[in-house]
Amino acid sequence: MRASPLYLRPRLEPPLATLLEAVPFLHSLVDGLGSPLNVVVPERIAENAERFRGVYRKHHLGGRVFFAHKANRSSALVRRLAATDPADVGVDVASLGELRHVLGAGFTPGRVMGTGPKDPEFLWLAARTGVTVNVDSYAELDQLAGLVRKYALPRVDVLLRLSEFEATGSGVKVLSRRSRFGSPTREVKALLDAVERHRDSVELIGVGYHLDTTGLAEKAVALDRCVMVMDECHARGLAPRVIDIGGGFGVGYVADAGQWERYTTELTNAVLGTRPALTWRGHGYGLRNEGGTLRGALGLYPAHRPSAGPGYLDELLSLPSPSLGRPLGTVLLEQFYELYTEPGRALVDQCGLTLARVLDVRATDTGPPLVRLGMNAADVSLEEHGVLVDPVLLTRTERGEGDDPAGVGVHLVGNLCLEADLITRRTVFLPRLPRPGDLLAFANTAGYAMDFHAHAAQQQPVARKVAVVGDGDGGSWRWCLDEEYWPVTYPGEAES
């Protein structure tokens, strides 16, 4: 008896779900523009920003949502976001190139924040144009102040980015993991001394944190400590008004919690050898079998998340402050503090997909068939981020046969002449065996998976990117190259 398939079907919402029903349209795009192909839906990013703003309104908080630009290089997404309410939405840039990109996409400097490690050119353009700088270190603050003085620039608004937080409550110590970003909280006094020394060059408008975690408890401790640092600032006569809680709000990739739980359970069993392998050459995703004992830790993104994106933000703001006991959102409101957030992955949730043509299907005598795609692993780096989710099969023509009730397990391999070029190490179950010319659509790739790791190894083409706009009912779609999209209409053209 064949084991039942272990599906991880993607969570799909409009307009992405509707777009995937337009199979001839998607085939025509790949026919004309090649495989792989990235497709973005600009309208969805504006909807996502409004959902985040809805959480602000629920908690009666002011502030701004900043899109973490590093999640996607798309011009169309940034330009569409620039057309939203300027008081509510900004963009977070982490390089000189990103800063130049967003200024050219329609963002005014007052809506831009520079984060991450910064070189002198990045700092100079940020200071010269009036961008807010989220200072990553003591040395960076000194460097920024030096540039302002040297070139006689106006004072620059800055935030202090903090890390390494600690709190003790009910006898339990909560300690955030170390990060190479931000300044440890033990250095706050020296940082504030530097801010006072550079008052002629910088204006402190707030503090924030960087945490490499999805844990609500750690983030609550960090936010609580930021409130305390704000008190220290005011005691020195400084007047910051902003607390920036960064990103890390998450995305739910898999629609069904049961499928995710069953897959992770069966993966454990496969590693222990109590069922057939579920991966290429028994890869354990961080788990290993040592003499019948399970060792290691599962290194996968939690692909099914009951609380993600705006819902995660709402949950965080509703948590009690570790030191004050009142909800964190209430604490911010009582102090009249503005809230800054920097969602990346969560703001481009459901904003795009990646298409790949099936080139070859090869049977093997040692396991599932090999399906070779017109892409490589860097073109859809879901696995690079530990995200496991099924692609959607888009057949070339209508077939007489239906889906196989037992599903068909396959291994998806790329177009590079490398043994390691696997689109995913997981055995993927599809409703039927694909054929050359069919497409596989990897949904929800706009957050880090679309072009974050893309390269032109072996002179294979890097995916082009197109923006698509629907008619509102999903009945028809229009497209343009990503760099040709602008959120404007021409005379006689219908509003999208």
Secondary structure, DSSP 8 states (H G I E B T S, - for coil): ---------B---TTHHHHTT-HHHHHHHHHHH-SSEEEE-HHHHHHHHHHHHHHHHHTT--EEEEEEGGG---HHHHHHHHTS-TTTEEEEE-SHHHHHHHHHTT--GGGEEE-SS--HHHHHHHHHHT-EEEE-SHHHHHHHHHHHHHTT---EEEEEEEE--EEEETTEEEE----SSSEEGGGHHHHHHHHHHTTTTEEEEEEEE--S---HHHHHHHHHHHHHHHHHHHHTT----EEE---------BS-HHHHHHHHHHHHHHHHTSS---BGGG--TTEEEETTEEEE-------S-SS-THHHHHHHHHSB-TTT-SBHHHHHHHTT-EEEE--STTTTTTSEEEEEEEEEEE--SSSS-EEEESS-GGGSTTGGGT-----EEE-SS--SS---TT-EEEEEE-SSS-TT-BS-SB-EEESS---TT-EEEEES-TTTTTTSS---GGG----EEEEEEE-SSSS-EEEEEGGG--S---TT----
